[in-house]
Amino acid sequence: MSYQRTLYFECNMGAAGDMLMAALLDLHKDPDGFLIRLNNIGIPKVKVTSAPSVKHGITGRSVSVEIGGHEEHSHDHHHSKTVEDKPGSGLPSHHLHGHSHDGANEGSLSHIEHLIGHLNISDSIKENALAVYGLIAEAESSAHGVPVDKIHFHEVGEMDAVADIVGVCMLIDELAPDLIMASAVNVGSGFVRCAHGVFPVPAPATAKILRNTPIYNDGIKGELCTPTGAALLKHFADSFDNMSVMKAEDIGYGMGKKDFNRVNCVRAYIGATSIDDDYDDEVSELVCNLDDMTPEAVAFAQQLLLDEGALDVYITPIIMKKGRAGVMFTCMCSGNMKDKMLSLIFKHTTTLGIREIPGCRYTLKREHTIVHTEKGAVRIKNACGYGVKKSKPEYDDIAKIARENGLTLQEAVELMR
């Protein structure tokens, strides 16, 4: 049996950028050394510090970001206050991403890209950080009807979020998990006052980022998941599900700044999960040679077996005895389907005998997400495991869009970009 190093985020109290960084830092073997490296990559006027934090008797770690010597408490550094159901609540507005800022490049997405591009970090970390920012910018653009190139990141909160995002990207790079998973995300409930006004929780940008991701609220009043936290989880998590069986080597607690009636933290586990238990299974190949069936009858049998649960059915041209042209009919099925498939093959083909080739199938773990294009929705097949990640649009969805809109397959694929 083989194993893979897995990182699991438990988001029972949502997630914010500083909480995720604190949880990962709590897992790191040399947190002080990491902070020295982070503070020397070149984020202007920023100093990141960390300290033990105790909530409800549980000790974890909190992270603080100082901008020019002052600690910054942006909306992505703590769970925001809810708006009371009365006027004049007096709550401060967030430094929310997404408002138009015409005429100034400072704080724009291009400014962020320039800044991250010149940090003293590896190209892969830069790519991950920019991808996270891209998710946030696209969500803000969609939620507020502002073009992406007009999205503005508040000049103070901007550096704060850069530190959180780049810090998380660096920590994941150094922890080097083979697989990253997360639980369903508790987003909180109520309302939050932002730069645009009073919004329901989750905030519109957070809700956009977390599309096709399992989320819930269990009645806690407050913004439990911020746009930065949502984007980091969305970018890095290979799947959102219950924890697989794990031999945990360490557990980290990333504490939030706000207090609730339960521990306000992201809990992160790192350890070994079995590849075999999740991805491998025993299969049988059931094989027979046919030289006295019409092509239509062979195709009928093939489709029927697939409809009845075969993993695959394929047909190979062969030359049989006496020089006769024939086909080798192969049905691949899981072990518990073998008897059913044998019966169907004998019933729907002319064969008098079937050979069995037992084997083991190694597969990547798969899940579907959905991309919405201007011409329709496309399912994306995502696969991961063995240190590999792959994504591919479903052919049937691409073909449907192409047929209905007079496009080539490649033109339909381009709609997703």
HUVEN-V469221 format. One record per pair of residues at least 6 apart in sequence whose C-alpha atoms are under 7 Angstrom apart, sorted by sequence separation. I is the first residue (numbers start at 0). J is the second residue. D is the distance in Angstrom with one decimal. If there is no record, write none. Layout:
i,j,d
I,J,D
I,J,D
//
This chain:
i,j,d
24,30,5.7
52,58,5.7
53,59,6.2
64,70,5.6
65,71,5.8
82,88,6.7
104,110,6.2
140,146,5.5
191,197,5.6
192,198,6.3
305,311,6.6
318,324,4.7
319,325,6.2
370,376,5.7
371,377,6.3
382,388,5.7
383,389,6.4
401,407,5.7
51,58,6.7
52,59,5.2
63,70,6.7
64,71,6.0
140,147,5.4
190,197,6.4
191,198,5.3
305,312,6.7
317,324,6.1
318,325,5.8
369,376,6.5
370,377,5.2
382,389,5.1
401,408,5.8
38,46,5.8
51,59,5.8
52,60,5.0
190,198,5.4
191,199,6.2
255,263,5.6
317,325,5.3
369,377,5.6
370,378,6.4
381,389,5.8
382,390,6.3
38,47,6.4
51,60,4.5
52,61,5.8
116,125,6.5
190,199,4.3
191,200,6.5
254,263,6.0
255,264,5.6
316,325,6.0
317,326,5.3
369,378,4.5
381,390,4.4
50,60,5.7
51,61,6.3
115,125,6.4
137,147,6.3
140,150,6.7
189,199,6.0
190,200,5.3
254,264,4.3
316,326,4.5
317,327,6.5
368,378,5.8
369,379,5.8
380,390,5.6
381,391,6.7
398,408,6.3
401,411,5.6
49,60,6.8
50,61,5.7
136,147,6.1
189,200,5.5
253,264,5.2
254,265,6.7
301,312,6.0
315,326,5.3
316,327,6.4
367,378,6.3
368,379,5.2
379,390,6.6
380,391,5.2
397,408,6.6
400,411,6.4
49,61,5.6
50,62,6.7
188,200,5.0
252,264,6.2
253,265,5.1
314,326,6.2
315,327,5.0
367,379,5.4
368,380,6.8
379,391,5.6
380,392,6.0
34,47,6.8
49,62,4.4
187,200,6.4
188,201,6.8
252,265,5.9
253,266,6.4
314,327,5.7
315,328,6.7
367,380,4.8
379,392,4.3
380,393,6.5
48,62,5.8
49,63,6.1
136,150,6.6
187,201,6.8
252,266,4.7
314,328,4.9
366,380,6.1
367,381,5.9
378,392,5.9
379,393,5.9
397,411,6.0
48,63,5.3
186,201,5.8
251,266,5.7
252,267,6.4
313,328,6.3
314,329,6.3
365,380,6.8
366,381,5.4
377,392,6.7
378,393,5.6
397,412,6.6
47,63,5.8
48,64,6.4
251,267,5.0
313,329,5.4
365,381,5.6
366,382,6.6
377,393,6.9
47,64,4.6
112,129,6.6
250,267,5.7
251,268,6.5
312,329,5.6
313,330,6.7
365,382,4.4
46,64,5.8
47,65,6.3
250,268,4.6
312,330,4.5
364,382,5.4
365,383,6.7
378,396,6.8
45,64,6.7
46,65,5.1
74,93,5.7
249,268,6.1
250,269,6.6
311,330,6.0
312,331,6.2
363,382,5.6
364,383,5.4
377,396,5.4
45,65,5.7
46,66,6.7
74,94,6.6
205,225,6.2
209,229,6.5
249,269,5.7
311,331,5.1
363,383,5.2
364,384,6.2
377,397,6.7
45,66,4.9
73,94,6.6
201,222,6.3
205,226,4.6
208,229,6.4
247,268,6.3
248,269,6.0
249,270,6.9
309,330,6.8
310,331,5.5
363,384,5.1
44,66,5.5
45,67,6.5
200,222,5.9
204,226,6.2
208,230,6.3
247,269,5.6
248,270,4.9
309,331,6.1
310,332,5.1
44,67,4.9
247,270,4.1
309,332,4.9
205,229,6.2
246,270,5.4
247,271,6.5
245,270,6.2
246,271,5.1
375,400,6.8
213,239,6.8
245,271,5.5
246,272,6.6
374,400,6.5
212,239,7.0
245,272,4.7
186,214,6.6
188,216,6.3
244,272,6.1
184,213,6.5
185,214,5.8
186,215,6.1
187,216,5.0
243,272,6.8
183,213,4.9
184,214,4.6
185,215,5.0
186,216,5.6
188,218,6.3
183,214,5.2
184,215,6.3
185,216,5.2
187,218,6.8
188,219,6.0
189,220,5.3
187,219,5.4
188,220,4.9
189,221,6.1
187,220,5.9
188,221,5.6
187,221,5.4
188,222,6.6
290,324,6.5
25,60,6.2
187,222,5.3
290,325,4.2
128,164,6.1
186,222,6.4
187,223,5.0
289,325,5.5
290,326,6.5
128,165,5.7
186,223,4.9
289,326,5.4
22,60,6.9
185,223,6.7
186,224,5.0
288,326,5.8
289,327,6.3
21,60,5.6
288,327,4.5
21,61,5.4
108,148,6.5
128,168,6.4
287,327,5.8
288,328,6.1
21,62,5.5
107,148,7.0
127,168,6.5
286,327,6.9
287,328,5.4
97,139,5.0
107,149,6.8
108,150,6.6
286,328,5.7
287,329,6.7
372,414,6.1
96,139,6.7
97,140,6.5
107,150,6.0
108,151,7.0
286,329,4.5
372,415,5.9
107,151,4.8
124,168,5.8
285,329,5.7
286,330,6.5
17,62,5.9
106,151,5.2
107,152,6.1
124,169,6.3
284,329,6.4
285,330,5.1
370,415,7.0
97,143,6.7
99,145,6.7
106,152,4.7
284,330,5.6
285,331,6.3
106,153,6.1
284,331,4.5
300,347,5.8
101,149,6.7
106,154,5.6
283,331,5.7
284,332,6.6
300,348,6.9
100,149,6.2
282,331,6.8
283,332,5.5
99,149,5.4
282,332,5.6
283,333,6.2
99,150,5.8
100,151,5.8
106,157,6.9
282,333,4.4
283,334,6.2
98,150,6.0
99,151,6.1
281,333,6.2
282,334,5.4
97,150,4.8
98,151,5.8
281,334,6.1
96,150,6.9
97,151,5.6
96,151,5.9
181,236,6.2
96,152,5.0
179,235,6.7
180,236,5.0
183,239,6.0
96,153,6.8
179,236,5.0
180,237,5.7
181,238,6.5
182,239,5.2
183,240,6.5
179,237,5.5
180,238,5.2
181,239,4.7
182,240,5.1
16,75,6.2
17,76,5.6
94,153,5.9
178,237,6.7
180,239,5.8
181,240,6.3
182,241,5.8
15,75,5.7
16,76,6.7
15,76,6.4
142,203,5.7
289,350,6.5
94,156,6.5
142,204,5.7
287,350,6.7
139,204,5.1
287,352,6.7
138,204,4.9
287,353,5.0
286,353,5.5
287,354,6.3
285,353,6.3
286,354,5.0
138,207,5.5
285,354,5.7
286,355,6.4
138,208,5.9
285,355,4.7
284,355,5.6
285,356,6.5
283,355,6.4
284,356,5.0
283,356,5.7
284,357,6.3
134,208,6.7
283,357,4.5
282,357,6.1
283,358,5.9
42,118,7.0
282,358,5.4
41,118,5.5
281,358,6.0
282,359,5.6
40,118,5.5
41,119,6.5
281,359,4.4
282,360,6.3
40,119,4.6
280,359,5.8
281,360,6.1
40,120,6.6
279,359,7.0
280,360,5.5
279,360,5.7
280,361,7.0
279,361,4.7
73,156,5.6
278,361,6.2
279,362,6.1
278,362,5.2
278,363,6.1
278,364,6.1
71,159,6.9
135,226,6.5
64,159,6.2
135,230,6.3
134,230,6.0
95,193,6.2
93,192,6.8
95,194,5.8
131,230,5.6
92,192,5.5
93,193,4.8
94,194,6.6
131,231,6.0
92,193,4.8
93,194,5.8
92,194,5.5
131,234,6.2
81,189,6.2
82,190,5.4
81,190,5.4
82,191,5.6
81,191,5.1
82,192,6.5
80,191,6.7
79,191,7.0
37,166,6.7
81,220,6.4
81,221,5.2
80,221,5.8
79,221,6.1
20,163,6.5
78,221,6.5
79,222,5.5
78,222,5.3
78,223,5.5
17,163,5.7
20,166,6.4
237,383,7.0
16,163,5.2
20,167,5.1
23,170,6.4
16,164,6.6
19,167,6.9
75,225,5.7
75,227,6.5
211,368,6.4
6,176,6.0
5,176,5.4
13,184,5.4
4,176,5.1
5,177,5.9
6,178,6.3
7,179,5.9
8,180,6.4
9,181,6.0
10,182,5.9
13,185,4.7
4,177,5.2
5,178,4.8
6,179,4.8
7,180,4.8
8,181,4.5
9,182,5.3
10,183,6.7
11,184,6.4
12,185,5.6
13,186,5.5
3,177,6.0
4,178,6.5
5,179,5.8
6,180,6.2
7,181,5.4
8,182,6.3
10,184,5.2
11,185,5.5
10,185,6.4
77,255,5.8
77,256,4.9
78,257,6.0
77,257,6.0
59,251,6.8
60,252,6.1
61,253,5.9
59,252,4.5
60,253,5.3
61,254,5.2
59,253,6.0
60,254,5.9
61,255,6.9
59,254,6.3
52,254,6.7
178,384,6.9
55,262,6.0
54,262,5.8
14,223,6.4
15,224,5.8
177,386,5.0
13,223,4.6
14,224,4.8
15,225,5.3
12,223,6.0
13,224,4.6
14,225,6.6
16,227,5.5
15,227,6.2
16,228,4.7
15,228,4.0
14,228,5.0
14,229,6.9
26,249,6.3
26,250,6.3
26,251,5.1
25,251,4.7
25,252,6.4
23,251,6.4
22,251,4.8
22,252,4.6
22,253,3.7
21,253,4.3
21,254,6.9
19,253,6.1
18,253,4.6
18,254,5.6
18,255,5.6
22,265,6.4
22,266,6.3
23,267,6.9
22,267,5.9
18,264,6.7
19,265,6.4
18,265,6.1
12,263,5.9
14,265,6.3
12,264,6.1
12,265,6.7
10,265,5.5
9,265,5.9
8,265,6.8
9,266,5.1
8,266,6.0
9,267,6.1
8,267,4.6
7,267,5.5
8,268,6.6
6,267,7.0
7,268,5.1
6,268,5.7
7,269,6.4
6,269,4.5
5,269,5.6
6,270,6.8
5,270,5.5
4,270,5.5
5,271,5.9
4,271,4.8
5,272,6.3
3,271,5.4
4,272,6.6
2,271,5.8
3,272,5.6
2,272,5.5
3,273,6.4
2,273,4.4
3,274,6.4
1,273,6.0
2,274,5.3
1,274,5.7
1,275,6.4
0,275,5.9
//
